[in-house]
């Protein structure tokens, strides 16, 4: 199915509108507030926002980052989330091969990861609701592949019993979920023994398991872990150079995992090949 610049613009606007709602989720979900009531309002003067105040990206630029009613400044992060969501919508459509259902599922998963990124950054918690969205995408996609390809898509586990070889087939998503969660539990235990304090929370483990359900127990999952560590190390060094953190200070790992997850989901093959090339692997 061909696409056009107009399609990309429509998708960006639609994604940015969803991003506007994600801003509400990021603010209200950790505080257990309703996502629907009260309607969007200025957090300084509490005036209900109108259409002019809620145009994704443009409202921030037109109003120069200030409330139209009281002049109070608001964070550019609102515009950033909207713009990122719009960009993800366009990217998801292109890499899905213009398949609407897959593009929608991929966009919803990345949207959930975007919420995880900012919520963990602000509150050091990973919402279970968002992790469930990520895991469901992996389970649903795997179920579709099993329906189309049958046992040829499943992972075989063979065992010889009584002179006869018996084989059991397990869904890739289930095996990946167990491997992802189990590997992070083990890594967390290693760091806890080495550092004499907890290094990873259960939210991190759940997110790793959910990503395992999507990527399966293979090189892509390994690449996701490596990318998370690389991003985490780079951010930690940058924070220390800027004197925002000192050596030994805790830095939440969930945002690094969420960012790495978005990148690996949108660019699975090039990122995986790039990371594997560090170890001398070359395709073909």
Beta strands, then each sheet from edge to edge (+ up, - down):
strand 1: 155-161
strand 2: 164-170
sheet 1: 1+ 2-
end
